[in-house]
Amino acid sequence: MKKRCWLMIVSLVVLAACARPPKVPVVEGPVLEEPVVEVPAVEEVPTLQAVTWQEVPGWLEDDPSLAFGAFLQSCSALRWRPQWQAACQEALAMDNAPGAEVRAFFERNFVPHQVRQANGSSEGLLTGYYVPDLHGSRTPSGTYRYPIYSRPDDLLVVDLSEVYPELGNYRLRGRVEGQRVIAYWDRSKIDGQGQPLAGKELFWVADPVELFFLHVQGSGRILLDNGERAMVNYADQNGHPYKSIGKFLIDRGAMTRDQMSMQNIREWARKNPQEVDKLLNQNPSYVFFRELGGDVQSPPGALGVPLTPGRSMAVDRRYIPLGAPVFIETTWPNSDRPLQRLMMAQDTGGAIKGKVRGDFFWGMGDQAGALAGRMKQAAKFWVLLPREEKTQ
Protein backbone atom coordinates (compact mmCIF):
# COMPACT_ATOMS: atom_id res chain seq x y z
CA MET A 1 0.00 0.00 0.00
CA LYS A 2 2.82 2.40 0.98
CA LYS A 3 4.63 1.60 -2.30
CA ARG A 4 1.48 2.43 -4.32
CA CYS A 5 1.11 5.81 -2.52
CA TRP A 6 4.72 6.70 -3.22
CA LEU A 7 4.28 5.80 -6.90
CA MET A 8 1.23 8.09 -7.13
CA ILE A 9 3.14 11.00 -5.52
CA VAL A 10 6.13 10.52 -7.86
CA SER A 11 3.80 10.39 -10.88
CA LEU A 12 2.14 13.68 -9.88
CA VAL A 13 5.53 15.36 -9.47
CA VAL A 14 6.66 14.14 -12.89
CA LEU A 15 3.44 15.28 -14.55
CA ALA A 16 3.79 18.69 -12.95
CA ALA A 17 7.36 18.96 -14.18
CA CYS A 18 6.38 18.00 -17.72
CA ALA A 19 3.33 20.22 -17.89
CA ARG A 20 3.67 22.82 -20.63
CA PRO A 21 3.62 26.35 -19.24
CA PRO A 22 1.18 28.75 -20.84
CA LYS A 23 2.52 30.88 -23.64
CA VAL A 24 3.49 34.37 -22.64
CA PRO A 25 2.85 36.99 -25.33
CA VAL A 26 6.01 38.65 -26.60
CA VAL A 27 6.01 42.41 -26.30
CA GLU A 28 8.03 44.11 -28.98
CA GLY A 29 10.13 47.11 -28.11
CA PRO A 30 11.60 48.23 -24.82
CA VAL A 31 9.94 47.21 -21.57
CA LEU A 32 8.94 50.28 -19.57
CA GLU A 33 9.07 49.87 -15.82
CA GLU A 34 7.10 52.14 -13.54
CA PRO A 35 9.41 54.35 -11.55
CA VAL A 36 9.73 53.51 -7.89
CA VAL A 37 8.66 56.51 -5.87
CA GLU A 38 9.99 56.55 -2.35
CA VAL A 39 7.55 58.17 0.02
CA PRO A 40 9.40 59.77 2.89
CA ALA A 41 8.28 58.63 6.32
CA VAL A 42 6.28 61.25 8.16
CA GLU A 43 7.78 61.80 11.57
CA GLU A 44 5.28 62.66 14.28
CA VAL A 45 6.01 65.82 16.19
CA PRO A 46 6.16 65.66 20.01
CA THR A 47 2.75 66.06 21.63
CA LEU A 48 3.87 68.76 24.07
CA GLN A 49 5.99 71.70 22.93
CA ALA A 50 7.38 74.05 25.60
CA VAL A 51 6.60 77.73 24.92
CA THR A 52 6.95 81.02 26.77
CA TRP A 53 4.12 82.60 28.74
CA GLN A 54 4.02 85.38 26.16
CA GLU A 55 3.02 82.76 23.57
CA VAL A 56 -0.14 81.76 25.46
CA PRO A 57 -2.93 83.97 24.08
CA GLY A 58 -5.28 85.33 26.72
CA TRP A 59 -3.11 84.34 29.68
CA LEU A 60 -2.98 87.92 30.99
CA GLU A 61 -6.73 88.47 30.45
CA ASP A 62 -7.98 85.55 32.56
CA ASP A 63 -8.14 85.70 36.34
CA PRO A 64 -6.32 82.51 37.42
CA SER A 65 -7.51 82.94 41.00
CA LEU A 66 -10.92 81.70 39.77
CA ALA A 67 -9.26 78.37 38.94
CA PHE A 68 -7.08 78.21 42.04
CA GLY A 69 -9.67 76.32 44.11
CA ALA A 70 -9.87 73.68 41.37
CA PHE A 71 -6.06 73.45 41.38
CA LEU A 72 -6.07 72.84 45.14
CA GLN A 73 -8.55 70.02 44.50
CA SER A 74 -6.06 68.52 42.04
CA CYS A 75 -3.32 68.83 44.65
CA SER A 76 -5.27 66.63 47.05
CA ALA A 77 -4.57 63.81 44.57
CA LEU A 78 -1.18 64.98 43.19
CA ARG A 79 0.73 66.28 46.19
CA TRP A 80 2.23 62.87 46.94
CA ARG A 81 3.88 62.70 43.52
CA PRO A 82 7.47 64.03 43.54
CA GLN A 83 7.15 66.34 40.53
CA TRP A 84 4.06 68.04 42.00
CA GLN A 85 5.08 68.31 45.66
CA ALA A 86 6.81 71.70 45.59
CA ALA A 87 4.04 73.49 43.68
CA CYS A 88 1.26 71.93 45.74
CA GLN A 89 2.96 72.73 49.05
CA GLU A 90 3.36 76.35 48.02
CA ALA A 91 -0.25 76.53 46.80
CA LEU A 92 -1.60 75.09 50.04
CA ALA A 93 0.19 77.86 51.95
CA MET A 94 -1.49 80.60 49.89
CA ASP A 95 -4.67 81.89 51.51
CA ASN A 96 -7.13 83.99 49.48
CA ALA A 97 -4.35 85.27 47.24
CA PRO A 98 -5.39 87.88 44.62
CA GLY A 99 -5.22 87.19 40.91
CA ALA A 100 -1.79 88.80 40.41
CA GLU A 101 -0.20 86.58 43.08
CA VAL A 102 -1.86 83.46 41.69
CA ARG A 103 -0.64 84.31 38.19
CA ALA A 104 2.89 84.79 39.53
CA PHE A 105 2.61 81.44 41.33
CA PHE A 106 1.80 79.59 38.09
CA GLU A 107 4.48 81.42 36.11
CA ARG A 108 7.06 80.65 38.80
CA ASN A 109 6.25 76.96 39.18
CA PHE A 110 5.11 75.84 35.72
CA VAL A 111 6.16 75.83 32.07
CA PRO A 112 3.37 76.05 29.46
CA HIS A 113 3.44 73.37 26.75
CA GLN A 114 1.30 73.66 23.65
CA VAL A 115 -0.53 70.44 22.81
CA ARG A 116 -0.09 69.40 19.17
CA GLN A 117 -1.47 66.80 16.82
CA ALA A 118 0.86 64.25 15.23
CA ASN A 119 1.09 66.40 12.07
CA GLY A 120 2.04 69.51 14.03
CA SER A 121 -1.39 71.14 14.02
CA SER A 122 -2.40 72.71 17.33
CA GLU A 123 -6.15 72.91 16.71
CA GLY A 124 -8.57 70.36 18.12
CA LEU A 125 -12.11 69.98 19.47
CA LEU A 126 -13.73 71.03 22.74
CA THR A 127 -17.22 69.80 23.63
CA GLY A 128 -19.18 70.29 26.86
CA TYR A 129 -20.77 68.14 29.57
CA TYR A 130 -22.79 68.68 32.72
CA VAL A 131 -24.74 66.96 35.50
CA PRO A 132 -28.35 66.48 34.35
CA ASP A 133 -31.43 66.26 36.55
CA LEU A 134 -33.66 63.22 35.99
CA HIS A 135 -37.03 62.48 37.57
CA GLY A 136 -37.01 59.00 39.05
CA SER A 137 -37.89 56.52 41.76
CA ARG A 138 -36.32 53.67 43.69
CA THR A 139 -39.12 51.37 42.51
CA PRO A 140 -40.49 50.78 39.00
CA SER A 141 -43.93 51.96 37.94
CA GLY A 142 -45.87 52.89 34.85
CA THR A 143 -44.15 56.27 34.93
CA TYR A 144 -40.65 55.13 35.92
CA ARG A 145 -39.83 52.22 33.62
CA TYR A 146 -36.16 52.68 32.63
CA PRO A 147 -33.48 51.35 35.03
CA ILE A 148 -30.18 52.88 36.08
CA TYR A 149 -27.95 49.88 36.77
CA SER A 150 -25.17 49.45 39.30
CA ARG A 151 -21.99 47.64 38.34
CA PRO A 152 -22.78 43.99 37.48
CA ASP A 153 -21.17 41.28 39.61
CA ASP A 154 -20.15 39.28 36.52
CA LEU A 155 -18.31 42.14 34.78
CA LEU A 156 -14.63 41.22 34.39
CA VAL A 157 -11.82 43.72 33.85
CA VAL A 158 -8.69 42.28 32.23
CA ASP A 159 -5.48 44.27 32.73
CA LEU A 160 -2.84 43.28 30.16
CA SER A 161 -0.20 45.85 31.17
CA GLU A 162 2.07 43.35 32.94
CA VAL A 163 2.30 41.12 29.89
CA TYR A 164 1.91 43.81 27.21
CA PRO A 165 3.17 47.16 28.63
CA GLU A 166 2.22 48.92 25.39
CA LEU A 167 -1.42 48.16 26.24
CA GLY A 168 -1.16 49.74 29.69
CA ASN A 169 -3.82 52.33 28.85
CA TYR A 170 -6.40 49.71 27.90
CA ARG A 171 -8.68 47.57 30.04
CA LEU A 172 -10.63 44.74 28.46
CA ARG A 173 -14.08 44.07 29.87
CA GLY A 174 -16.07 40.88 29.45
CA ARG A 175 -17.88 38.03 31.16
CA VAL A 176 -17.36 34.29 31.54
CA GLU A 177 -19.42 31.89 29.47
CA GLY A 178 -18.42 28.28 30.09
CA GLN A 179 -14.62 28.32 29.96
CA ARG A 180 -14.35 31.42 27.75
CA VAL A 181 -14.15 35.12 28.45
CA ILE A 182 -16.40 36.86 25.93
CA ALA A 183 -17.52 40.43 25.30
CA TYR A 184 -19.95 41.84 27.83
CA TRP A 185 -23.57 42.51 26.87
CA ASP A 186 -24.01 45.53 24.62
CA ARG A 187 -26.73 48.17 25.00
CA SER A 188 -29.32 46.34 22.91
CA LYS A 189 -28.95 43.19 25.04
CA ILE A 190 -28.88 44.98 28.41
CA ASP A 191 -32.01 47.00 27.63
CA GLY A 192 -33.67 44.20 25.63
CA GLN A 193 -36.30 41.66 26.57
CA GLY A 194 -33.92 39.25 28.30
CA GLN A 195 -33.02 41.76 31.06
CA PRO A 196 -29.69 40.10 31.96
CA LEU A 197 -29.06 42.65 34.73
CA ALA A 198 -32.38 42.30 36.55
CA GLY A 199 -31.83 42.87 40.25
CA LYS A 200 -28.99 45.41 39.78
CA GLU A 201 -31.27 48.46 39.43
CA LEU A 202 -30.33 51.52 41.50
CA PHE A 203 -33.15 53.77 40.30
CA TRP A 204 -35.87 53.90 37.69
CA VAL A 205 -36.38 57.00 35.52
CA ALA A 206 -39.11 58.25 33.22
CA ASP A 207 -37.32 59.04 29.95
CA PRO A 208 -34.99 56.69 28.00
CA VAL A 209 -33.39 59.57 26.08
CA GLU A 210 -32.56 61.44 29.28
CA LEU A 211 -31.14 58.17 30.65
CA PHE A 212 -28.96 57.85 27.53
CA PHE A 213 -27.59 61.36 28.07
CA LEU A 214 -26.89 60.46 31.70
CA HIS A 215 -24.63 57.70 30.33
CA VAL A 216 -22.88 60.26 28.14
CA GLN A 217 -22.41 62.78 30.97
CA GLY A 218 -21.26 60.21 33.55
CA SER A 219 -23.02 61.79 36.57
CA GLY A 220 -26.52 62.98 37.38
CA ARG A 221 -28.99 64.03 40.06
CA ILE A 222 -32.10 61.92 40.51
CA LEU A 223 -35.11 63.94 41.66
CA LEU A 224 -37.04 61.25 43.50
CA ASP A 225 -40.81 60.98 43.63
CA ASN A 226 -40.68 61.29 47.45
CA GLY A 227 -39.06 64.72 47.24
CA GLU A 228 -35.52 63.57 47.99
CA ARG A 229 -32.48 63.95 45.73
CA ALA A 230 -29.70 61.46 45.01
CA MET A 231 -26.46 61.80 43.09
CA VAL A 232 -25.21 58.99 40.84
CA ASN A 233 -21.70 58.77 39.44
CA TYR A 234 -19.82 56.62 36.91
CA ALA A 235 -18.88 53.20 38.31
CA ASP A 236 -17.80 51.24 35.22
CA GLN A 237 -18.55 50.57 31.57
CA ASN A 238 -19.36 47.47 29.52
CA GLY A 239 -16.22 47.67 27.36
CA HIS A 240 -17.90 48.43 24.05
CA PRO A 241 -16.67 51.50 22.13
CA TYR A 242 -18.67 54.70 22.20
CA LYS A 243 -20.48 55.45 18.94
CA SER A 244 -22.21 58.74 18.21
CA ILE A 245 -25.98 58.67 17.73
CA GLY A 246 -25.63 62.19 16.35
CA LYS A 247 -23.56 60.88 13.46
CA PHE A 248 -26.23 58.26 12.82
CA LEU A 249 -28.87 60.99 12.50
CA ILE A 250 -26.63 63.05 10.22
CA ASP A 251 -25.94 60.04 7.98
CA ARG A 252 -29.70 59.43 7.72
CA GLY A 253 -30.29 63.04 6.74
CA ALA A 254 -32.39 63.69 9.86
CA MET A 255 -30.37 66.85 10.53
CA THR A 256 -27.24 68.59 9.32
CA ARG A 257 -23.94 68.78 11.17
CA ASP A 258 -24.62 72.44 11.98
CA GLN A 259 -27.99 71.49 13.50
CA MET A 260 -26.54 68.74 15.67
CA SER A 261 -27.00 69.34 19.41
CA MET A 262 -28.30 67.51 22.43
CA GLN A 263 -31.42 69.66 22.31
CA ASN A 264 -32.16 68.75 18.68
CA ILE A 265 -31.63 65.05 19.37
CA ARG A 266 -34.23 65.31 22.14
CA GLU A 267 -36.64 67.01 19.77
CA TRP A 268 -36.12 64.37 17.07
CA ALA A 269 -36.78 61.60 19.62
CA ARG A 270 -39.97 63.33 20.76
CA LYS A 271 -41.25 63.41 17.19
CA ASN A 272 -40.13 59.84 16.38
CA PRO A 273 -40.87 57.75 19.51
CA GLN A 274 -41.13 54.52 17.52
CA GLU A 275 -37.49 54.86 16.43
CA VAL A 276 -35.94 55.80 19.78
CA ASP A 277 -34.77 52.27 20.64
CA LYS A 278 -33.10 51.87 17.26
CA LEU A 279 -31.38 55.23 17.66
CA LEU A 280 -30.03 54.57 21.15
CA ASN A 281 -28.85 51.06 20.25
CA GLN A 282 -26.50 52.56 17.66
CA ASN A 283 -24.20 53.15 20.62
CA PRO A 284 -23.30 49.75 22.15
CA SER A 285 -21.44 51.38 25.05
CA TYR A 286 -23.23 51.18 28.40
CA VAL A 287 -22.37 52.90 31.69
CA PHE A 288 -23.00 51.56 35.19
CA PHE A 289 -23.41 53.85 38.20
CA ARG A 290 -22.96 54.11 41.94
CA GLU A 291 -24.96 56.22 44.34
CA LEU A 292 -22.96 58.86 46.18
CA GLY A 293 -23.90 59.25 49.82
CA GLY A 294 -24.29 62.53 51.67
CA ASP A 295 -25.00 65.99 50.33
CA VAL A 296 -22.81 65.98 47.23
CA GLN A 297 -22.48 69.44 45.70
CA SER A 298 -20.49 68.28 42.68
CA PRO A 299 -19.57 64.76 41.52
CA PRO A 300 -15.96 63.53 41.38
CA GLY A 301 -14.18 63.08 38.08
CA ALA A 302 -11.63 60.44 37.11
CA LEU A 303 -9.00 62.12 39.31
CA GLY A 304 -11.23 61.39 42.31
CA VAL A 305 -11.81 65.04 43.28
CA PRO A 306 -15.01 67.10 42.96
CA LEU A 307 -15.42 68.85 39.61
CA THR A 308 -15.52 72.66 39.53
CA PRO A 309 -18.10 74.14 37.15
CA GLY A 310 -16.44 76.19 34.43
CA ARG A 311 -12.93 75.23 35.56
CA SER A 312 -12.75 71.41 35.25
CA MET A 313 -12.40 69.50 32.00
CA ALA A 314 -12.11 65.95 30.72
CA VAL A 315 -9.08 64.97 28.61
CA ASP A 316 -7.43 61.94 27.07
CA ARG A 317 -5.00 60.99 29.82
CA ARG A 318 -2.67 59.31 27.33
CA TYR A 319 -1.58 62.77 26.20
CA ILE A 320 -2.52 65.22 28.96
CA PRO A 321 -1.61 64.31 32.55
CA LEU A 322 -4.68 63.95 34.75
CA GLY A 323 -4.67 66.71 37.35
CA ALA A 324 -2.58 69.16 35.33
CA PRO A 325 -3.65 72.78 34.74
CA VAL A 326 -4.65 73.40 31.10
CA PHE A 327 -5.10 76.82 29.53
CA ILE A 328 -7.65 76.77 26.73
CA GLU A 329 -8.27 79.07 23.79
CA THR A 330 -11.71 78.55 22.26
CA THR A 331 -15.08 80.30 21.85
CA TRP A 332 -18.37 80.21 23.75
CA PRO A 333 -20.95 77.64 22.54
CA ASN A 334 -22.48 78.53 19.17
CA SER A 335 -20.54 81.78 19.16
CA ASP A 336 -17.34 83.43 17.99
CA ARG A 337 -16.93 85.21 21.35
CA PRO A 338 -13.49 84.29 22.76
CA LEU A 339 -13.30 81.94 25.74
CA GLN A 340 -9.77 81.86 27.16
CA ARG A 341 -9.24 80.54 30.67
CA LEU A 342 -7.29 78.29 32.98
CA MET A 343 -8.88 74.86 33.51
CA MET A 344 -7.94 71.68 35.39
CA ALA A 345 -7.72 68.26 33.71
CA GLN A 346 -9.69 66.30 36.31
CA ASP A 347 -11.80 63.89 34.30
CA THR A 348 -11.88 61.52 31.32
CA GLY A 349 -14.63 60.28 29.01
CA GLY A 350 -15.37 57.44 26.62
CA ALA A 351 -15.76 59.85 23.69
CA ILE A 352 -12.78 62.04 24.65
CA LYS A 353 -10.05 60.50 22.53
CA GLY A 354 -7.21 62.39 20.92
CA LYS A 355 -4.35 64.75 21.70
CA VAL A 356 -6.13 68.08 21.29
CA ARG A 357 -9.50 66.91 22.57
CA GLY A 358 -11.37 68.02 25.65
CA ASP A 359 -14.76 68.20 27.37
CA PHE A 360 -15.67 71.37 29.29
CA PHE A 361 -17.59 70.84 32.56
CA TRP A 362 -20.37 73.42 32.79
CA GLY A 363 -21.95 72.39 36.10
CA MET A 364 -25.34 71.05 37.10
CA GLY A 365 -28.91 71.58 35.95
CA ASP A 366 -30.71 72.88 32.89
CA GLN A 367 -28.73 76.09 32.43
CA ALA A 368 -25.44 74.16 32.36
CA GLY A 369 -27.06 71.63 30.02
CA ALA A 370 -28.07 74.36 27.58
CA LEU A 371 -24.42 75.41 27.24
CA ALA A 372 -22.98 71.88 27.25
CA GLY A 373 -25.42 70.58 24.64
CA ARG A 374 -24.48 73.28 22.14
CA MET A 375 -20.72 73.28 22.66
CA LYS A 376 -18.64 71.88 19.81
CA GLN A 377 -15.88 74.40 19.34
CA ALA A 378 -12.44 74.49 17.78
CA ALA A 379 -9.85 74.85 20.52
CA LYS A 380 -6.16 75.02 21.40
CA PHE A 381 -4.63 73.78 24.66
CA TRP A 382 -1.53 74.59 26.70
CA VAL A 383 -0.66 72.15 29.50
CA LEU A 384 1.16 73.63 32.50
CA LEU A 385 3.78 71.19 33.75
CA PRO A 386 5.96 71.59 36.86
CA ARG A 387 9.36 72.94 35.96
CA GLU A 388 10.98 69.58 36.81
CA GLU A 389 8.47 67.70 34.59
CA LYS A 390 9.89 66.44 31.27
CA THR A 391 7.94 66.84 28.05
CA GLN A 392 6.79 63.87 25.97
GINORNOR-V900128 format. One record per backbone hydrogen bond with DSSP energy under -1.0 kcal/mol. NH is the residue of the N-H (numbers start at 0). CO is the residue of the C=O. E is the energy in kcal/mol with one decimal. If there is no record, write none. Layout:
BEGIN
nh->NH co->CO e->E
nh->NH co->CO e->E
END
This chain:
BEGIN
nh->4 co->0 e->-2.1
nh->5 co->1 e->-2.3
nh->6 co->2 e->-2.1
nh->7 co->3 e->-2.1
nh->8 co->4 e->-2.2
nh->9 co->5 e->-2.6
nh->10 co->6 e->-2.3
nh->11 co->7 e->-2.1
nh->12 co->8 e->-2.0
nh->13 co->9 e->-2.4
nh->14 co->10 e->-2.6
nh->15 co->11 e->-2.2
nh->16 co->12 e->-2.0
nh->17 co->13 e->-2.1
nh->18 co->14 e->-1.2
nh->44 co->117 e->-1.9
nh->48 co->113 e->-2.3
nh->50 co->111 e->-2.5
nh->54 co->51 e->-1.3
nh->55 co->52 e->-1.6
nh->58 co->55 e->-1.7
nh->61 co->57 e->-1.6
nh->65 co->62 e->-1.9
nh->66 co->63 e->-1.3
nh->70 co->66 e->-1.9
nh->71 co->67 e->-2.3
nh->72 co->68 e->-1.6
nh->73 co->69 e->-1.9
nh->74 co->70 e->-2.3
nh->75 co->71 e->-1.2
nh->76 co->73 e->-1.7
nh->77 co->73 e->-1.8
nh->78 co->74 e->-2.6
nh->80 co->77 e->-2.6
nh->83 co->80 e->-1.8
nh->84 co->80 e->-1.1
nh->87 co->83 e->-2.4
nh->88 co->84 e->-2.7
nh->89 co->85 e->-2.1
nh->90 co->86 e->-2.4
nh->91 co->87 e->-2.5
nh->93 co->90 e->-1.4
nh->101 co->97 e->-2.1
nh->102 co->98 e->-2.7
nh->103 co->99 e->-2.1
nh->104 co->100 e->-2.2
nh->105 co->101 e->-2.2
nh->106 co->102 e->-2.4
nh->107 co->103 e->-2.1
nh->108 co->104 e->-1.9
nh->109 co->105 e->-2.1
nh->110 co->384 e->-2.5
nh->112 co->382 e->-2.2
nh->113 co->48 e->-2.8
nh->114 co->380 e->-2.3
nh->115 co->46 e->-2.7
nh->116 co->120 e->-3.9
nh->119 co->116 e->-1.7
nh->123 co->378 e->-3.0
nh->124 co->355 e->-1.9
nh->125 co->376 e->-2.8
nh->126 co->357 e->-2.2
nh->128 co->359 e->-2.6
nh->130 co->362 e->-2.7
nh->133 co->220 e->-2.8
nh->135 co->222 e->-2.0
nh->136 co->203 e->-2.6
nh->140 co->143 e->-2.3
nh->145 co->204 e->-2.1
nh->147 co->202 e->-2.9
nh->149 co->199 e->-2.8
nh->154 co->151 e->-1.0
nh->155 co->173 e->-3.2
nh->157 co->171 e->-3.8
nh->163 co->159 e->-3.7
nh->166 co->163 e->-2.5
nh->167 co->164 e->-1.8
nh->169 co->166 e->-2.1
nh->171 co->157 e->-2.2
nh->173 co->155 e->-1.7
nh->174 co->181 e->-2.4
nh->176 co->179 e->-3.0
nh->179 co->176 e->-1.7
nh->181 co->174 e->-2.9
nh->189 co->185 e->-2.6
nh->190 co->186 e->-2.6
nh->197 co->194 e->-1.6
nh->199 co->196 e->-2.3
nh->201 co->147 e->-3.6
nh->202 co->147 e->-1.0
nh->203 co->136 e->-3.0
nh->204 co->145 e->-3.0
nh->205 co->134 e->-1.4
nh->210 co->206 e->-1.9
nh->211 co->207 e->-2.0
nh->212 co->208 e->-2.2
nh->213 co->209 e->-1.7
nh->214 co->210 e->-1.7
nh->215 co->211 e->-1.7
nh->216 co->212 e->-2.6
nh->217 co->213 e->-2.7
nh->219 co->231 e->-2.1
nh->220 co->131 e->-2.9
nh->221 co->229 e->-3.5
nh->222 co->133 e->-3.3
nh->223 co->221 e->-1.0
nh->223 co->227 e->-2.3
nh->224 co->135 e->-1.3
nh->226 co->223 e->-1.9
nh->229 co->221 e->-1.8
nh->231 co->219 e->-2.9
nh->232 co->289 e->-2.4
nh->233 co->217 e->-1.4
nh->234 co->287 e->-3.2
nh->235 co->287 e->-1.5
nh->237 co->285 e->-2.1
nh->247 co->243 e->-1.1
nh->248 co->244 e->-1.9
nh->249 co->245 e->-2.2
nh->250 co->246 e->-2.9
nh->251 co->247 e->-1.5
nh->252 co->249 e->-1.3
nh->253 co->248 e->-2.4
nh->261 co->372 e->-1.4
nh->264 co->260 e->-2.0
nh->265 co->261 e->-2.0
nh->266 co->262 e->-1.9
nh->267 co->263 e->-2.4
nh->268 co->264 e->-2.4
nh->269 co->265 e->-2.2
nh->270 co->266 e->-1.7
nh->271 co->267 e->-1.3
nh->274 co->271 e->-1.8
nh->275 co->272 e->-1.0
nh->278 co->274 e->-2.2
nh->279 co->275 e->-2.8
nh->280 co->276 e->-2.2
nh->281 co->278 e->-1.4
nh->282 co->279 e->-1.6
nh->287 co->235 e->-2.8
nh->288 co->148 e->-2.8
nh->289 co->232 e->-2.2
nh->291 co->230 e->-3.0
nh->295 co->293 e->-1.3
nh->300 co->304 e->-2.0
nh->302 co->345 e->-1.9
nh->303 co->300 e->-1.6
nh->306 co->298 e->-2.4
nh->309 co->360 e->-3.1
nh->310 co->307 e->-2.3
nh->311 co->307 e->-1.5
nh->312 co->343 e->-2.3
nh->313 co->358 e->-2.8
nh->314 co->346 e->-2.4
nh->318 co->315 e->-2.2
nh->319 co->315 e->-2.0
nh->322 co->344 e->-4.4
nh->323 co->320 e->-1.8
nh->325 co->342 e->-2.5
nh->326 co->381 e->-3.1
nh->327 co->340 e->-2.5
nh->328 co->379 e->-2.4
nh->329 co->338 e->-2.2
nh->331 co->336 e->-2.3
nh->334 co->331 e->-1.3
nh->338 co->329 e->-2.9
nh->340 co->327 e->-1.2
nh->342 co->325 e->-3.1
nh->343 co->310 e->-1.9
nh->344 co->323 e->-2.8
nh->345 co->312 e->-1.7
nh->345 co->343 e->-1.4
nh->346 co->312 e->-1.3
nh->351 co->348 e->-1.3
nh->352 co->350 e->-1.3
nh->357 co->124 e->-2.1
nh->358 co->313 e->-1.9
nh->359 co->126 e->-3.4
nh->360 co->311 e->-2.3
nh->361 co->128 e->-2.7
nh->364 co->130 e->-2.6
nh->368 co->364 e->-2.1
nh->369 co->365 e->-2.3
nh->370 co->366 e->-1.3
nh->371 co->367 e->-2.8
nh->372 co->368 e->-2.8
nh->374 co->371 e->-1.0
nh->376 co->125 e->-2.6
nh->378 co->123 e->-1.6
nh->379 co->328 e->-1.8
nh->381 co->326 e->-2.1
nh->382 co->112 e->-2.8
nh->383 co->324 e->-2.7
nh->384 co->110 e->-2.1
nh->386 co->108 e->-1.7
nh->388 co->385 e->-2.4
END
